[in-house]
Amino acid sequence: MAAELGRIDEQLRLSFEGEAWHGPAVLQVLEGVGADAACAHPIRGAHSIGELVLHLGGTYGLVLRRLQGDGRQLTEAEDWPAAVSMTAAGWREAVRRLHALNDELRRAVREFPAERLDAPLVAGVAYTAYTQFIGTTQHNLYHAGQVALLRRALGL
């Protein structure tokens, strides 16, 4: 079962940093995106790239706090923080923070007791630890695809 933790860690890395079998990962689709593009809404009704990055960070935060025994759901502001206007420094910080959250979750996965993978992380949350860890990789790739579409709409 400990080998499974290594495989989950690797999937978290691949879906975030790159070399995933499906195509570009989160950091790859964010390459070359500046603050103005991150805040743009080229597709009416769709989230911006910046909003997607902040949302990914909120979801990492959710799983990390569940690892600490906190079963609270995300508030709307935590789940979808506003990225209406972002400076270049603010955009770089948002991406840096997302990278740090990925590193933190990967470290937590590597240290997680393998025998608890099939149990909920916290009482009252139906999802198992495994589902939340591997679900984070799925969530990364889902939103990486959205970012790729937004890049195309922006002509990047």
N, C-alpha and C positions, 0 to 999 in steps of 0.2 A: 504494500500500500504506500510505503514511503516513495517508491518510484513514481507513483501517480502524482505526488506533490511536485516532483521534478518536472513531470510532463505538463502540469498545469502552469508552473512557473515559466516554462519555455513557451507555452501558448500565450501567456500574458506578455512576454517579451516580443514574440513574433507579431502579435496583433497590434502592438504599440510602436515598436521600433522598425520592424520590417522583415523582409524575407518570408512573409506569409505566403502560402501556396496560392492563394486566391488573387493576389495583387497587392497594391500599396496599402500600408498600414497607416495608423494615425499620424505619426511624425512625418512620414513620407508625403502624405497629402497636404501637410501644413507647410512644407518647405516652400519658400518663396512667397508666402502669404504675409502681407504687411498689415498694419493696423487698419488702414482705410478699407482694404479688401475684407478684413475680418469683421468689420462692422457693417458692411454693405448687405443689402437684401435684394440680390438680383432676381430672385424668384419670389413673386408675390405670395405671401402666406407662409413662406418657409422661414425657418430660423437662419440666422447668419452663422458664418463660420465661428465667429467669436462666441456666440451663444452656445453653439455645439461644444466648443472646447470647455466653456464654463460648466455646461451640463455634464460632460464626461467627468470633470473634477468632482462635481456634486455626487455622482454615483460612486466614484472611488471612495469619497468620504463616507457615504452610507455604509458600504461594506466594511470599511475600516472601523467605523464606530460600532457596528454590530460585532466585530471581533473583540471589542472592548466591553461587550455586554449591554450596549445601548440599542434597544430595539425600536426607537422612535423612527417614524417615517420622515422622509424629507419634506420640508415645507416647500411651497411653490417657489419661494425666493431661493432656496437651496438647490432645488431641482433645476430650475431654469433662471439663473441669474441674468439680469439685463446686461447687455454689451452694446448699448446704444452708441456710445462714443468711447473710444479707447485710444490713448496715446500709444506711440511706438513702444515706450517703456512699459506701459500697462499690458500691451499685447505680449511682449517678450516675457513678462512676469507670469501671465496666464499660462503660456506654454511651458515655462520653466516649472511652475507649480504642478501642472498636470504630469510632467515628467517625474517630479519628486513623488507624487501620489502613486504613480505606477511602480516606482522603485520601492516605496513603502509597502504596498500591497504584495509585491513579489517577495519581499523579505518576510512578511507575515505568513505568506503561503508556505515558504520553505521551512518556517519554524512551527507550522501548525501540526498538531497531533494527527497523524494519518488515520488513526482509529476513529476520529470524530468527523471525517469527511461526509458520512451519510447522515449526520445529525444536524439539526438547525443550529445556526451560530448563536441564536438567542431565543429564549422562550417567547412564544407569541408570533414568531416569524416562520411561516410554513416552509420556506426554502432551505434546503440543506446547504452546508458549507460548500460542498462540491458545486452545486447549482449556482451559487453566488459567485464563486471563483471563476468557473468556466463561463458563466453568464457575462462576466465583465469582459471577457475576450470577445464574446458575441456582440456585446454592446459597443465595444471599440470599433469593430468592423462594420457594424450597421451605420454608425455615424461617420466613419471614414468614407464610406460610399456616398453619404450625403455631401460631405465636404468635397469629394471629387466632382460631384454634379454642380455644386456651387462654384467651384473653380472654373469649370467649363463655361458656366453662365457668365462668369466675370471675365472670360477670355484669358485666364491664366494658364 
